[in-house]
Amino acid sequence: QVFLVEKAGRRSLFLAGLMGMLISAVAMTVGLVLLSQFAWMSYVSMVAIFLFVIFFEVGPGPIPWFIVAELFSQGPRPAAIAVAGFCNWACNFIVGMCFQYIADLCGPYVFAIFAALLLAFFLFAYFKVPETKGKSFEEIAAVFRRKKLPARAMTELQELRGGEEA
């Protein structure tokens, strides 16, 4: 896993994992919906579950821990990892406790909820999560600073800095 992360990059593996999980969740939904019409759809659902787990283990399982550790400097890093761990386990607990009730309510469409959430996570990660592979904390922080300022404000800031140095 570590070799793959260093070779492919954190962001690309994370996005690939989310997209694979999204496609697997859609396949599980289709398999469950059509199960009463086609008996072989049970195999589609089984393969989709295995692929879901594989894509999770490649991307969204381990990668957030790499990214959280690389997004924060040494001082706030332990607190950030503690918050991330709490969020992870709290969400796992909520899914574990509520899944049966949601499955009873939604029937074969239960994994459509996961697909919608995975699409939202993918879009968020695509637009907001930077690649951290081979970058120092300062370089990553600079990426976030650039994203916060609009282009015009960035230009004005650079002009001000240029004027101060002259």
PyMOL CGO cylinders between C-alpha atoms (Angstrom):
from pymol import cmd
from pymol.cgo import CYLINDER

trace = [
    CYLINDER, 0.00, 0.00, 0.00, 2.72, 2.51, 0.92, 0.3, 1, 1, 1, 1, 1, 1,
    CYLINDER, 2.72, 2.51, 0.92, 4.54, 1.90, -2.38, 0.3, 1, 1, 1, 1, 1, 1,
    CYLINDER, 4.54, 1.90, -2.38, 1.31, 2.47, -4.29, 0.3, 1, 1, 1, 1, 1, 1,
    CYLINDER, 1.31, 2.47, -4.29, 0.63, 5.69, -2.36, 0.3, 1, 1, 1, 1, 1, 1,
    CYLINDER, 0.63, 5.69, -2.36, 4.10, 7.03, -3.08, 0.3, 1, 1, 1, 1, 1, 1,
    CYLINDER, 4.10, 7.03, -3.08, 3.93, 6.04, -6.74, 0.3, 1, 1, 1, 1, 1, 1,
    CYLINDER, 3.93, 6.04, -6.74, 0.40, 7.17, -7.65, 0.3, 1, 1, 1, 1, 1, 1,
    CYLINDER, 0.40, 7.17, -7.65, -0.11, 10.03, -5.20, 0.3, 1, 1, 1, 1, 1, 1,
    CYLINDER, -0.11, 10.03, -5.20, -2.57, 10.47, -2.40, 0.3, 1, 1, 1, 1, 1, 1,
    CYLINDER, -2.57, 10.47, -2.40, -5.18, 12.56, -4.17, 0.3, 1, 1, 1, 1, 1, 1,
    CYLINDER, -5.18, 12.56, -4.17, -5.40, 10.37, -7.28, 0.3, 1, 1, 1, 1, 1, 1,
    CYLINDER, -5.40, 10.37, -7.28, -5.76, 7.18, -5.21, 0.3, 1, 1, 1, 1, 1, 1,
    CYLINDER, -5.76, 7.18, -5.21, -8.37, 8.84, -3.01, 0.3, 1, 1, 1, 1, 1, 1,
    CYLINDER, -8.37, 8.84, -3.01, -10.38, 10.01, -6.03, 0.3, 1, 1, 1, 1, 1, 1,
    CYLINDER, -10.38, 10.01, -6.03, -10.04, 6.63, -7.77, 0.3, 1, 1, 1, 1, 1, 1,
    CYLINDER, -10.04, 6.63, -7.77, -11.20, 4.86, -4.62, 0.3, 1, 1, 1, 1, 1, 1,
    CYLINDER, -11.20, 4.86, -4.62, -14.21, 7.14, -4.21, 0.3, 1, 1, 1, 1, 1, 1,
    CYLINDER, -14.21, 7.14, -4.21, -15.20, 6.74, -7.86, 0.3, 1, 1, 1, 1, 1, 1,
    CYLINDER, -15.20, 6.74, -7.86, -14.78, 2.95, -7.68, 0.3, 1, 1, 1, 1, 1, 1,
    CYLINDER, -14.78, 2.95, -7.68, -16.91, 2.84, -4.55, 0.3, 1, 1, 1, 1, 1, 1,
    CYLINDER, -16.91, 2.84, -4.55, -19.53, 5.03, -6.25, 0.3, 1, 1, 1, 1, 1, 1,
    CYLINDER, -19.53, 5.03, -6.25, -19.71, 2.72, -9.27, 0.3, 1, 1, 1, 1, 1, 1,
    CYLINDER, -19.71, 2.72, -9.27, -19.85, -0.31, -6.95, 0.3, 1, 1, 1, 1, 1, 1,
    CYLINDER, -19.85, -0.31, -6.95, -22.70, 1.23, -4.93, 0.3, 1, 1, 1, 1, 1, 1,
    CYLINDER, -22.70, 1.23, -4.93, -24.65, 1.88, -8.14, 0.3, 1, 1, 1, 1, 1, 1,
    CYLINDER, -24.65, 1.88, -8.14, -23.98, -1.72, -9.26, 0.3, 1, 1, 1, 1, 1, 1,
    CYLINDER, -23.98, -1.72, -9.26, -25.18, -3.02, -5.87, 0.3, 1, 1, 1, 1, 1, 1,
    CYLINDER, -25.18, -3.02, -5.87, -28.35, -0.97, -6.19, 0.3, 1, 1, 1, 1, 1, 1,
    CYLINDER, -28.35, -0.97, -6.19, -29.00, -2.24, -9.72, 0.3, 1, 1, 1, 1, 1, 1,
    CYLINDER, -29.00, -2.24, -9.72, -28.26, -5.79, -8.61, 0.3, 1, 1, 1, 1, 1, 1,
    CYLINDER, -28.26, -5.79, -8.61, -30.68, -5.59, -5.69, 0.3, 1, 1, 1, 1, 1, 1,
    CYLINDER, -30.68, -5.59, -5.69, -33.42, -3.91, -7.70, 0.3, 1, 1, 1, 1, 1, 1,
    CYLINDER, -33.42, -3.91, -7.70, -33.26, -6.49, -10.51, 0.3, 1, 1, 1, 1, 1, 1,
    CYLINDER, -33.26, -6.49, -10.51, -32.68, -9.52, -8.27, 0.3, 1, 1, 1, 1, 1, 1,
    CYLINDER, -32.68, -9.52, -8.27, -36.32, -10.59, -8.40, 0.3, 1, 1, 1, 1, 1, 1,
    CYLINDER, -36.32, -10.59, -8.40, -36.25, -10.58, -12.23, 0.3, 1, 1, 1, 1, 1, 1,
    CYLINDER, -36.25, -10.58, -12.23, -32.81, -12.09, -12.85, 0.3, 1, 1, 1, 1, 1, 1,
    CYLINDER, -32.81, -12.09, -12.85, -31.33, -14.63, -10.45, 0.3, 1, 1, 1, 1, 1, 1,
    CYLINDER, -31.33, -14.63, -10.45, -27.81, -13.96, -11.75, 0.3, 1, 1, 1, 1, 1, 1,
    CYLINDER, -27.81, -13.96, -11.75, -27.99, -10.43, -10.36, 0.3, 1, 1, 1, 1, 1, 1,
    CYLINDER, -27.99, -10.43, -10.36, -26.96, -11.92, -7.02, 0.3, 1, 1, 1, 1, 1, 1,
    CYLINDER, -26.96, -11.92, -7.02, -23.51, -12.42, -8.56, 0.3, 1, 1, 1, 1, 1, 1,
    CYLINDER, -23.51, -12.42, -8.56, -23.45, -8.81, -9.72, 0.3, 1, 1, 1, 1, 1, 1,
    CYLINDER, -23.45, -8.81, -9.72, -24.23, -7.72, -6.16, 0.3, 1, 1, 1, 1, 1, 1,
    CYLINDER, -24.23, -7.72, -6.16, -21.51, -9.97, -4.71, 0.3, 1, 1, 1, 1, 1, 1,
    CYLINDER, -21.51, -9.97, -4.71, -18.87, -8.72, -7.14, 0.3, 1, 1, 1, 1, 1, 1,
    CYLINDER, -18.87, -8.72, -7.14, -19.97, -5.14, -6.43, 0.3, 1, 1, 1, 1, 1, 1,
    CYLINDER, -19.97, -5.14, -6.43, -19.53, -5.69, -2.69, 0.3, 1, 1, 1, 1, 1, 1,
    CYLINDER, -19.53, -5.69, -2.69, -16.04, -7.13, -3.17, 0.3, 1, 1, 1, 1, 1, 1,
    CYLINDER, -16.04, -7.13, -3.17, -15.09, -4.23, -5.47, 0.3, 1, 1, 1, 1, 1, 1,
    CYLINDER, -15.09, -4.23, -5.47, -16.52, -1.73, -2.97, 0.3, 1, 1, 1, 1, 1, 1,
    CYLINDER, -16.52, -1.73, -2.97, -14.24, -3.11, -0.25, 0.3, 1, 1, 1, 1, 1, 1,
    CYLINDER, -14.24, -3.11, -0.25, -11.22, -3.22, -2.58, 0.3, 1, 1, 1, 1, 1, 1,
    CYLINDER, -11.22, -3.22, -2.58, -11.71, 0.39, -3.67, 0.3, 1, 1, 1, 1, 1, 1,
    CYLINDER, -11.71, 0.39, -3.67, -12.19, 1.43, -0.03, 0.3, 1, 1, 1, 1, 1, 1,
    CYLINDER, -12.19, 1.43, -0.03, -8.93, -0.25, 0.94, 0.3, 1, 1, 1, 1, 1, 1,
    CYLINDER, -8.93, -0.25, 0.94, -7.06, 1.46, -1.91, 0.3, 1, 1, 1, 1, 1, 1,
    CYLINDER, -7.06, 1.46, -1.91, -8.39, 4.98, -1.37, 0.3, 1, 1, 1, 1, 1, 1,
    CYLINDER, -8.39, 4.98, -1.37, -10.78, 6.24, 1.31, 0.3, 1, 1, 1, 1, 1, 1,
    CYLINDER, -10.78, 6.24, 1.31, -9.61, 3.74, 3.94, 0.3, 1, 1, 1, 1, 1, 1,
    CYLINDER, -9.61, 3.74, 3.94, -5.95, 4.70, 4.36, 0.3, 1, 1, 1, 1, 1, 1,
    CYLINDER, -5.95, 4.70, 4.36, -5.45, 7.89, 2.34, 0.3, 1, 1, 1, 1, 1, 1,
    CYLINDER, -5.45, 7.89, 2.34, -7.24, 10.34, 4.69, 0.3, 1, 1, 1, 1, 1, 1,
    CYLINDER, -7.24, 10.34, 4.69, -4.77, 9.40, 7.42, 0.3, 1, 1, 1, 1, 1, 1,
    CYLINDER, -4.77, 9.40, 7.42, -1.85, 10.32, 5.13, 0.3, 1, 1, 1, 1, 1, 1,
    CYLINDER, -1.85, 10.32, 5.13, -3.49, 13.58, 4.10, 0.3, 1, 1, 1, 1, 1, 1,
    CYLINDER, -3.49, 13.58, 4.10, -4.45, 14.66, 7.65, 0.3, 1, 1, 1, 1, 1, 1,
    CYLINDER, -4.45, 14.66, 7.65, -0.90, 14.02, 8.83, 0.3, 1, 1, 1, 1, 1, 1,
    CYLINDER, -0.90, 14.02, 8.83, 0.49, 16.08, 5.95, 0.3, 1, 1, 1, 1, 1, 1,
    CYLINDER, 0.49, 16.08, 5.95, -1.98, 18.99, 6.10, 0.3, 1, 1, 1, 1, 1, 1,
    CYLINDER, -1.98, 18.99, 6.10, -1.06, 20.08, 9.62, 0.3, 1, 1, 1, 1, 1, 1,
    CYLINDER, -1.06, 20.08, 9.62, 2.21, 21.26, 11.09, 0.3, 1, 1, 1, 1, 1, 1,
    CYLINDER, 2.21, 21.26, 11.09, 3.75, 19.49, 14.06, 0.3, 1, 1, 1, 1, 1, 1,
    CYLINDER, 3.75, 19.49, 14.06, 1.89, 21.54, 16.70, 0.3, 1, 1, 1, 1, 1, 1,
    CYLINDER, 1.89, 21.54, 16.70, -1.76, 20.98, 15.73, 0.3, 1, 1, 1, 1, 1, 1,
    CYLINDER, -1.76, 20.98, 15.73, -1.21, 17.59, 14.07, 0.3, 1, 1, 1, 1, 1, 1,
    CYLINDER, -1.21, 17.59, 14.07, -2.10, 15.41, 17.11, 0.3, 1, 1, 1, 1, 1, 1,
    CYLINDER, -2.10, 15.41, 17.11, -5.34, 17.32, 17.67, 0.3, 1, 1, 1, 1, 1, 1,
    CYLINDER, -5.34, 17.32, 17.67, -6.22, 17.11, 13.96, 0.3, 1, 1, 1, 1, 1, 1,
    CYLINDER, -6.22, 17.11, 13.96, -5.61, 13.36, 13.93, 0.3, 1, 1, 1, 1, 1, 1,
    CYLINDER, -5.61, 13.36, 13.93, -7.72, 12.98, 17.09, 0.3, 1, 1, 1, 1, 1, 1,
    CYLINDER, -7.72, 12.98, 17.09, -10.60, 14.91, 15.51, 0.3, 1, 1, 1, 1, 1, 1,
    CYLINDER, -10.60, 14.91, 15.51, -10.28, 12.89, 12.29, 0.3, 1, 1, 1, 1, 1, 1,
    CYLINDER, -10.28, 12.89, 12.29, -10.28, 9.63, 14.27, 0.3, 1, 1, 1, 1, 1, 1,
    CYLINDER, -10.28, 9.63, 14.27, -13.33, 10.72, 16.26, 0.3, 1, 1, 1, 1, 1, 1,
    CYLINDER, -13.33, 10.72, 16.26, -15.21, 11.67, 13.07, 0.3, 1, 1, 1, 1, 1, 1,
    CYLINDER, -15.21, 11.67, 13.07, -14.22, 8.37, 11.44, 0.3, 1, 1, 1, 1, 1, 1,
    CYLINDER, -14.22, 8.37, 11.44, -15.40, 6.21, 14.33, 0.3, 1, 1, 1, 1, 1, 1,
    CYLINDER, -15.40, 6.21, 14.33, -18.52, 8.31, 14.97, 0.3, 1, 1, 1, 1, 1, 1,
    CYLINDER, -18.52, 8.31, 14.97, -19.59, 7.91, 11.33, 0.3, 1, 1, 1, 1, 1, 1,
    CYLINDER, -19.59, 7.91, 11.33, -18.81, 4.17, 11.45, 0.3, 1, 1, 1, 1, 1, 1,
    CYLINDER, -18.81, 4.17, 11.45, -20.97, 3.89, 14.57, 0.3, 1, 1, 1, 1, 1, 1,
    CYLINDER, -20.97, 3.89, 14.57, -23.85, 5.82, 13.00, 0.3, 1, 1, 1, 1, 1, 1,
    CYLINDER, -23.85, 5.82, 13.00, -23.77, 3.73, 9.82, 0.3, 1, 1, 1, 1, 1, 1,
    CYLINDER, -23.77, 3.73, 9.82, -23.55, 0.51, 11.84, 0.3, 1, 1, 1, 1, 1, 1,
    CYLINDER, -23.55, 0.51, 11.84, -26.45, 1.46, 14.11, 0.3, 1, 1, 1, 1, 1, 1,
    CYLINDER, -26.45, 1.46, 14.11, -28.73, 2.91, 11.42, 0.3, 1, 1, 1, 1, 1, 1,
    CYLINDER, -28.73, 2.91, 11.42, -28.06, 0.72, 8.39, 0.3, 1, 1, 1, 1, 1, 1,
    CYLINDER, -28.06, 0.72, 8.39, -30.69, -1.92, 9.14, 0.3, 1, 1, 1, 1, 1, 1,
    CYLINDER, -30.69, -1.92, 9.14, -33.40, 0.69, 9.74, 0.3, 1, 1, 1, 1, 1, 1,
    CYLINDER, -33.40, 0.69, 9.74, -32.48, 2.55, 6.54, 0.3, 1, 1, 1, 1, 1, 1,
    CYLINDER, -32.48, 2.55, 6.54, -32.37, -0.73, 4.60, 0.3, 1, 1, 1, 1, 1, 1,
    CYLINDER, -32.37, -0.73, 4.60, -35.84, -1.61, 5.90, 0.3, 1, 1, 1, 1, 1, 1,
    CYLINDER, -35.84, -1.61, 5.90, -37.07, 1.84, 4.86, 0.3, 1, 1, 1, 1, 1, 1,
    CYLINDER, -37.07, 1.84, 4.86, -35.38, 2.04, 1.43, 0.3, 1, 1, 1, 1, 1, 1,
    CYLINDER, -35.38, 2.04, 1.43, -35.36, -1.61, 0.43, 0.3, 1, 1, 1, 1, 1, 1,
    CYLINDER, -35.36, -1.61, 0.43, -33.12, -2.35, -2.55, 0.3, 1, 1, 1, 1, 1, 1,
    CYLINDER, -33.12, -2.35, -2.55, -32.32, 1.36, -2.96, 0.3, 1, 1, 1, 1, 1, 1,
    CYLINDER, -32.32, 1.36, -2.96, -30.34, 1.56, 0.29, 0.3, 1, 1, 1, 1, 1, 1,
    CYLINDER, -30.34, 1.56, 0.29, -27.01, 1.80, -1.53, 0.3, 1, 1, 1, 1, 1, 1,
    CYLINDER, -27.01, 1.80, -1.53, -28.28, 4.74, -3.60, 0.3, 1, 1, 1, 1, 1, 1,
    CYLINDER, -28.28, 4.74, -3.60, -27.80, 6.82, -0.43, 0.3, 1, 1, 1, 1, 1, 1,
    CYLINDER, -27.80, 6.82, -0.43, -24.17, 5.71, -0.31, 0.3, 1, 1, 1, 1, 1, 1,
    CYLINDER, -24.17, 5.71, -0.31, -23.80, 6.51, -4.01, 0.3, 1, 1, 1, 1, 1, 1,
    CYLINDER, -23.80, 6.51, -4.01, -25.12, 10.04, -3.49, 0.3, 1, 1, 1, 1, 1, 1,
    CYLINDER, -25.12, 10.04, -3.49, -22.81, 10.61, -0.53, 0.3, 1, 1, 1, 1, 1, 1,
    CYLINDER, -22.81, 10.61, -0.53, -19.85, 9.20, -2.46, 0.3, 1, 1, 1, 1, 1, 1,
    CYLINDER, -19.85, 9.20, -2.46, -20.59, 11.56, -5.35, 0.3, 1, 1, 1, 1, 1, 1,
    CYLINDER, -20.59, 11.56, -5.35, -20.61, 14.50, -2.92, 0.3, 1, 1, 1, 1, 1, 1,
    CYLINDER, -20.61, 14.50, -2.92, -17.34, 13.32, -1.34, 0.3, 1, 1, 1, 1, 1, 1,
    CYLINDER, -17.34, 13.32, -1.34, -15.76, 12.87, -4.77, 0.3, 1, 1, 1, 1, 1, 1,
    CYLINDER, -15.76, 12.87, -4.77, -16.73, 16.38, -5.88, 0.3, 1, 1, 1, 1, 1, 1,
    CYLINDER, -16.73, 16.38, -5.88, -15.50, 17.89, -2.60, 0.3, 1, 1, 1, 1, 1, 1,
    CYLINDER, -15.50, 17.89, -2.60, -12.18, 16.04, -2.84, 0.3, 1, 1, 1, 1, 1, 1,
    CYLINDER, -12.18, 16.04, -2.84, -11.77, 16.90, -6.52, 0.3, 1, 1, 1, 1, 1, 1,
    CYLINDER, -11.77, 16.90, -6.52, -12.24, 20.62, -5.95, 0.3, 1, 1, 1, 1, 1, 1,
    CYLINDER, -12.24, 20.62, -5.95, -10.86, 21.12, -2.42, 0.3, 1, 1, 1, 1, 1, 1,
    CYLINDER, -10.86, 21.12, -2.42, -8.26, 18.45, -1.55, 0.3, 1, 1, 1, 1, 1, 1,
    CYLINDER, -8.26, 18.45, -1.55, -4.74, 19.18, -2.83, 0.3, 1, 1, 1, 1, 1, 1,
    CYLINDER, -4.74, 19.18, -2.83, -2.12, 16.60, -3.78, 0.3, 1, 1, 1, 1, 1, 1,
    CYLINDER, -2.12, 16.60, -3.78, 0.28, 16.29, -0.85, 0.3, 1, 1, 1, 1, 1, 1,
    CYLINDER, 0.28, 16.29, -0.85, 2.74, 13.83, -2.39, 0.3, 1, 1, 1, 1, 1, 1,
    CYLINDER, 2.74, 13.83, -2.39, 6.28, 15.19, -2.22, 0.3, 1, 1, 1, 1, 1, 1,
    CYLINDER, 6.28, 15.19, -2.22, 5.21, 18.56, -0.80, 0.3, 1, 1, 1, 1, 1, 1,
    CYLINDER, 5.21, 18.56, -0.80, 6.28, 20.17, 2.44, 0.3, 1, 1, 1, 1, 1, 1,
    CYLINDER, 6.28, 20.17, 2.44, 3.76, 21.54, 4.91, 0.3, 1, 1, 1, 1, 1, 1,
    CYLINDER, 3.76, 21.54, 4.91, 4.61, 25.08, 3.79, 0.3, 1, 1, 1, 1, 1, 1,
    CYLINDER, 4.61, 25.08, 3.79, 3.88, 24.23, 0.14, 0.3, 1, 1, 1, 1, 1, 1,
    CYLINDER, 3.88, 24.23, 0.14, 0.54, 22.67, 1.06, 0.3, 1, 1, 1, 1, 1, 1,
    CYLINDER, 0.54, 22.67, 1.06, -0.38, 25.66, 3.24, 0.3, 1, 1, 1, 1, 1, 1,
    CYLINDER, -0.38, 25.66, 3.24, 0.48, 27.97, 0.33, 0.3, 1, 1, 1, 1, 1, 1,
    CYLINDER, 0.48, 27.97, 0.33, -1.96, 26.06, -1.89, 0.3, 1, 1, 1, 1, 1, 1,
    CYLINDER, -1.96, 26.06, -1.89, -4.75, 26.71, 0.62, 0.3, 1, 1, 1, 1, 1, 1,
    CYLINDER, -4.75, 26.71, 0.62, -3.81, 30.38, 0.95, 0.3, 1, 1, 1, 1, 1, 1,
    CYLINDER, -3.81, 30.38, 0.95, -3.97, 30.77, -2.86, 0.3, 1, 1, 1, 1, 1, 1,
    CYLINDER, -3.97, 30.77, -2.86, -7.40, 29.13, -2.98, 0.3, 1, 1, 1, 1, 1, 1,
    CYLINDER, -7.40, 29.13, -2.98, -8.82, 31.47, -0.31, 0.3, 1, 1, 1, 1, 1, 1,
    CYLINDER, -8.82, 31.47, -0.31, -7.91, 34.71, -2.07, 0.3, 1, 1, 1, 1, 1, 1,
    CYLINDER, -7.91, 34.71, -2.07, -9.64, 35.68, -5.30, 0.3, 1, 1, 1, 1, 1, 1,
    CYLINDER, -9.64, 35.68, -5.30, -7.33, 36.31, -8.25, 0.3, 1, 1, 1, 1, 1, 1,
    CYLINDER, -7.33, 36.31, -8.25, -7.78, 40.09, -8.05, 0.3, 1, 1, 1, 1, 1, 1,
    CYLINDER, -7.78, 40.09, -8.05, -6.89, 40.16, -4.35, 0.3, 1, 1, 1, 1, 1, 1,
    CYLINDER, -6.89, 40.16, -4.35, -3.84, 37.97, -5.06, 0.3, 1, 1, 1, 1, 1, 1,
    CYLINDER, -3.84, 37.97, -5.06, -2.66, 40.43, -7.73, 0.3, 1, 1, 1, 1, 1, 1,
    CYLINDER, -2.66, 40.43, -7.73, -3.18, 43.40, -5.41, 0.3, 1, 1, 1, 1, 1, 1,
    CYLINDER, -3.18, 43.40, -5.41, -1.32, 41.60, -2.62, 0.3, 1, 1, 1, 1, 1, 1,
    CYLINDER, -1.32, 41.60, -2.62, 1.60, 40.84, -4.92, 0.3, 1, 1, 1, 1, 1, 1,
    CYLINDER, 1.60, 40.84, -4.92, 1.66, 44.48, -6.07, 0.3, 1, 1, 1, 1, 1, 1,
    CYLINDER, 1.66, 44.48, -6.07, 1.70, 45.68, -2.46, 0.3, 1, 1, 1, 1, 1, 1,
    CYLINDER, 1.70, 45.68, -2.46, 4.51, 43.33, -1.57, 0.3, 1, 1, 1, 1, 1, 1,
    CYLINDER, 4.51, 43.33, -1.57, 6.43, 44.46, -4.65, 0.3, 1, 1, 1, 1, 1, 1,
    CYLINDER, 6.43, 44.46, -4.65, 5.89, 48.10, -3.67, 0.3, 1, 1, 1, 1, 1, 1,
    CYLINDER, 5.89, 48.10, -3.67, 7.10, 47.49, -0.11, 0.3, 1, 1, 1, 1, 1, 1,
    CYLINDER, 7.10, 47.49, -0.11, 10.29, 45.82, -1.28, 0.3, 1, 1, 1, 1, 1, 1,
    CYLINDER, 10.29, 45.82, -1.28, 11.15, 48.64, -3.69, 0.3, 1, 1, 1, 1, 1, 1,
]
cmd.load_cgo(trace, "trace")
